[in-house]
Amino acid sequence: MPTHRRTFPAEARELRTARNWTRATLDGHPRSEDAALIVTELGTNALRHTDSGNAAGTFHVALTVSELTTFIAVTDSGSSKSTPEIQRASLHTTHGRGLGMVAALADGITVGGDDSGRTVTAELRVPADCNRPAVSPEHTADAIPGVRQC
């Protein structure tokens, strides 16, 4: 399984760069948009809640891709006083929904590390019907040659 890695500086605009890099890296993958959103949410958490958001901070993204599963790991620069956890935000709060959105999109989430740096890993499985060959245009009017219809 190939792993693609990249480090991003501690600037909010780098979240867009991380999202675009994820899309480009997973170009054509049936869950590339889910992966891009997950990278954005986990990167945002790293910048807001850890030393990754300091002037010299960074966050690291690793995408490990196989035919059936993609693992998205975002590692922060540490010093958070709490472990990432899914919160039940009220309707009126403006924060606290990111990890819940990641959990809704992902097939699994793990959190590892300590105060020197934590890694949140999300697992995305490819739906079983996406593992079959692409539909040929003569079978479906909307089919695009070579593209899986998931």
C-alpha positions as YAML, in Angstrom:
chain: A
units: angstrom
residues:
- id: 1
  name: MET
  ca: [0.00, 0.00, 0.00]
- id: 2
  name: PRO
  ca: [1.57, 3.28, -1.01]
- id: 3
  name: THR
  ca: [1.64, 6.07, 1.55]
- id: 4
  name: HIS
  ca: [1.70, 9.72, 0.50]
- id: 5
  name: ARG
  ca: [2.93, 12.21, 3.12]
- id: 6
  name: ARG
  ca: [3.06, 15.95, 3.36]
- id: 7
  name: THR
  ca: [3.68, 18.52, 6.09]
- id: 8
  name: PHE
  ca: [1.73, 21.79, 6.17]
- id: 9
  name: PRO
  ca: [2.67, 25.01, 8.00]
- id: 10
  name: ALA
  ca: [0.56, 26.58, 10.75]
- id: 11
  name: GLU
  ca: [-1.61, 28.82, 8.62]
- id: 12
  name: ALA
  ca: [-5.36, 28.55, 8.12]
- id: 13
  name: ARG
  ca: [-4.94, 28.95, 4.34]
- id: 14
  name: GLU
  ca: [-2.90, 25.74, 4.35]
- id: 15
  name: LEU
  ca: [-6.11, 23.85, 5.08]
- id: 16
  name: ARG
  ca: [-7.17, 24.57, 1.50]
- id: 17
  name: THR
  ca: [-3.76, 23.42, 0.28]
- id: 18
  name: ALA
  ca: [-4.10, 20.19, 2.28]
- id: 19
  name: ARG
  ca: [-7.61, 19.62, 0.91]
- id: 20
  name: ASN
  ca: [-6.48, 20.21, -2.69]
- id: 21
  name: TRP
  ca: [-3.41, 17.97, -2.23]
- id: 22
  name: THR
  ca: [-5.67, 15.21, -0.89]
- id: 23
  name: ARG
  ca: [-8.01, 15.53, -3.89]
- id: 24
  name: ALA
  ca: [-5.09, 15.47, -6.32]
- id: 25
  name: THR
  ca: [-3.44, 12.51, -4.58]
- id: 26
  name: LEU
  ca: [-6.67, 10.52, -4.59]
- id: 27
  name: ASP
  ca: [-7.75, 11.66, -8.06]
- id: 28
  name: GLY
  ca: [-10.41, 9.26, -9.35]
- id: 29
  name: HIS
  ca: [-10.83, 7.48, -5.99]
- id: 30
  name: PRO
  ca: [-14.51, 6.99, -5.16]
- id: 31
  name: ARG
  ca: [-14.07, 8.51, -1.68]
- id: 32
  name: SER
  ca: [-11.71, 11.37, -2.53]
- id: 33
  name: GLU
  ca: [-14.23, 14.06, -1.48]
- id: 34
  name: ASP
  ca: [-14.82, 12.35, 1.87]
- id: 35
  name: ALA
  ca: [-11.04, 12.19, 2.36]
- id: 36
  name: ALA
  ca: [-10.64, 15.88, 1.49]
- id: 37
  name: LEU
  ca: [-13.28, 16.87, 4.04]
- id: 38
  name: ILE
  ca: [-11.71, 14.66, 6.71]
- id: 39
  name: VAL
  ca: [-8.26, 16.19, 6.11]
- id: 40
  name: THR
  ca: [-9.78, 19.68, 6.41]
- id: 41
  name: GLU
  ca: [-11.58, 18.88, 9.67]
- id: 42
  name: LEU
  ca: [-8.63, 17.11, 11.31]
- id: 43
  name: GLY
  ca: [-6.21, 19.81, 10.12]
- id: 44
  name: THR
  ca: [-8.50, 22.48, 11.56]
- id: 45
  name: ASN
  ca: [-8.53, 20.66, 14.91]
- id: 46
  name: ALA
  ca: [-4.73, 20.45, 14.87]
- id: 47
  name: LEU
  ca: [-4.40, 24.19, 14.24]
- id: 48
  name: ARG
  ca: [-7.04, 25.19, 16.81]
- id: 49
  name: HIS
  ca: [-6.30, 22.88, 19.69]
- id: 50
  name: THR
  ca: [-2.54, 22.12, 19.62]
- id: 51
  name: ASP
  ca: [0.89, 23.67, 19.07]
- id: 52
  name: SER
  ca: [0.34, 23.05, 15.36]
- id: 53
  name: GLY
  ca: [-1.42, 26.43, 15.39]
- id: 54
  name: ASN
  ca: [1.61, 28.32, 16.77]
- id: 55
  name: ALA
  ca: [3.77, 30.42, 14.46]
- id: 56
  name: ALA
  ca: [6.36, 27.65, 13.98]
- id: 57
  name: GLY
  ca: [3.82, 24.83, 14.14]
- id: 58
  name: THR
  ca: [2.94, 22.27, 11.49]
- id: 59
  name: PHE
  ca: [0.54, 19.41, 10.94]
- id: 60
  name: HIS
  ca: [1.30, 16.27, 8.99]
- id: 61
  name: VAL
  ca: [-1.00, 14.32, 6.68]
- id: 62
  name: ALA
  ca: [-0.45, 10.75, 5.52]
- id: 63
  name: LEU
  ca: [-2.70, 9.01, 2.99]
- id: 64
  name: THR
  ca: [-2.26, 5.25, 2.77]
- id: 65
  name: VAL
  ca: [-4.15, 3.88, -0.20]
- id: 66
  name: SER
  ca: [-5.11, 0.37, -1.23]
- id: 67
  name: GLU
  ca: [-7.75, -0.91, -3.60]
- id: 68
  name: LEU
  ca: [-10.22, -1.47, -0.75]
- id: 69
  name: THR
  ca: [-9.25, 0.99, 2.00]
- id: 70
  name: THR
  ca: [-7.74, 4.42, 2.45]
- id: 71
  name: PHE
  ca: [-6.29, 5.53, 5.78]
- id: 72
  name: ILE
  ca: [-6.07, 9.25, 6.47]
- id: 73
  name: ALA
  ca: [-3.76, 10.17, 9.35]
- id: 74
  name: VAL
  ca: [-3.33, 13.73, 10.62]
- id: 75
  name: THR
  ca: [-0.64, 14.31, 13.24]
- id: 76
  name: ASP
  ca: [-0.47, 17.50, 15.30]
- id: 77
  name: SER
  ca: [2.43, 19.15, 17.09]
- id: 78
  name: GLY
  ca: [1.19, 18.29, 20.57]
- id: 79
  name: SER
  ca: [0.62, 20.12, 23.85]
- id: 80
  name: SER
  ca: [-3.14, 19.68, 23.81]
- id: 81
  name: LYS
  ca: [-4.50, 19.32, 27.31]
- id: 82
  name: SER
  ca: [-7.20, 16.94, 26.14]
- id: 83
  name: THR
  ca: [-7.56, 13.92, 23.91]
- id: 84
  name: PRO
  ca: [-9.65, 14.40, 20.76]
- id: 85
  name: GLU
  ca: [-13.16, 13.12, 21.31]
- id: 86
  name: ILE
  ca: [-16.52, 13.32, 19.60]
- id: 87
  name: GLN
  ca: [-18.64, 15.98, 21.27]
- id: 88
  name: ARG
  ca: [-22.39, 16.47, 21.33]
- id: 89
  name: ALA
  ca: [-22.59, 20.15, 20.47]
- id: 90
  name: SER
  ca: [-25.81, 22.05, 21.13]
- id: 91
  name: LEU
  ca: [-27.65, 23.66, 18.25]
- id: 92
  name: HIS
  ca: [-26.36, 27.09, 19.23]
- id: 93
  name: THR
  ca: [-22.63, 26.42, 19.64]
- id: 94
  name: THR
  ca: [-20.27, 27.23, 16.79]
- id: 95
  name: HIS
  ca: [-17.63, 24.60, 17.58]
- id: 96
  name: GLY
  ca: [-17.45, 20.94, 18.50]
- id: 97
  name: ARG
  ca: [-18.82, 19.22, 15.42]
- id: 98
  name: GLY
  ca: [-15.68, 18.46, 13.38]
- id: 99
  name: LEU
  ca: [-14.72, 15.09, 14.82]
- id: 100
  name: GLY
  ca: [-18.38, 14.04, 14.77]
- id: 101
  name: MET
  ca: [-18.50, 14.81, 11.04]
- id: 102
  name: VAL
  ca: [-15.33, 12.78, 10.54]
- id: 103
  name: ALA
  ca: [-16.90, 9.89, 12.45]
- id: 104
  name: ALA
  ca: [-20.02, 10.09, 10.28]
- id: 105
  name: LEU
  ca: [-17.96, 9.90, 7.07]
- id: 106
  name: ALA
  ca: [-15.36, 7.36, 8.17]
- id: 107
  name: ASP
  ca: [-15.69, 3.62, 8.64]
- id: 108
  name: GLY
  ca: [-13.41, 3.82, 11.68]
- id: 109
  name: ILE
  ca: [-11.40, 6.33, 13.71]
- id: 110
  name: THR
  ca: [-8.42, 5.81, 16.01]
- id: 111
  name: VAL
  ca: [-6.54, 8.30, 18.16]
- id: 112
  name: GLY
  ca: [-2.95, 7.67, 19.22]
- id: 113
  name: GLY
  ca: [-0.08, 9.58, 20.77]
- id: 114
  name: ASP
  ca: [0.28, 11.84, 23.77]
- id: 115
  name: ASP
  ca: [0.93, 15.48, 24.70]
- id: 116
  name: SER
  ca: [3.97, 15.54, 22.38]
- id: 117
  name: GLY
  ca: [1.72, 14.87, 19.38]
- id: 118
  name: ARG
  ca: [-1.44, 12.98, 18.56]
- id: 119
  name: THR
  ca: [-2.45, 11.23, 15.38]
- id: 120
  name: VAL
  ca: [-6.07, 10.86, 14.41]
- id: 121
  name: THR
  ca: [-6.54, 8.20, 11.74]
- id: 122
  name: ALA
  ca: [-9.74, 7.77, 9.76]
- id: 123
  name: GLU
  ca: [-10.43, 4.67, 7.69]
- id: 124
  name: LEU
  ca: [-12.43, 4.90, 4.48]
- id: 125
  name: ARG
  ca: [-13.51, 1.66, 2.85]
- id: 126
  name: VAL
  ca: [-14.46, 1.49, -0.79]
- id: 127
  name: PRO
  ca: [-18.03, 0.20, -1.19]
- id: 128
  name: ALA
  ca: [-18.16, -3.35, -2.57]
- id: 129
  name: ASP
  ca: [-19.95, -2.26, -5.73]
- id: 130
  name: CYS
  ca: [-17.06, 0.10, -6.52]
- id: 131
  name: ASN
  ca: [-14.67, -2.84, -6.84]
- id: 132
  name: ARG
  ca: [-16.27, -4.08, -10.04]
- id: 133
  name: PRO
  ca: [-15.16, -2.84, -13.46]
- id: 134
  name: ALA
  ca: [-16.55, 0.43, -14.76]
- id: 135
  name: VAL
  ca: [-19.92, 0.29, -16.45]
- id: 136
  name: SER
  ca: [-19.74, 0.53, -20.21]
- id: 137
  name: PRO
  ca: [-21.71, 3.38, -21.86]
- id: 138
  name: GLU
  ca: [-23.94, 1.01, -23.80]
- id: 139
  name: HIS
  ca: [-25.33, -0.34, -20.50]
- id: 140
  name: THR
  ca: [-26.08, 3.00, -18.87]
- id: 141
  name: ALA
  ca: [-26.82, 6.29, -20.58]
- id: 142
  name: ASP
  ca: [-25.15, 8.30, -17.80]
- id: 143
  name: ALA
  ca: [-22.00, 6.17, -17.54]
- id: 144
  name: ILE
  ca: [-18.63, 7.72, -18.29]
- id: 145
  name: PRO
  ca: [-16.13, 5.33, -19.91]
- id: 146
  name: GLY
  ca: [-13.54, 4.11, -17.41]
- id: 147
  name: VAL
  ca: [-15.23, 5.70, -14.40]
- id: 148
  name: ARG
  ca: [-16.80, 3.59, -11.69]
- id: 149
  name: GLN
  ca: [-20.36, 4.52, -10.88]
- id: 150
  name: CYS
  ca: [-20.53, 4.40, -7.06]
...
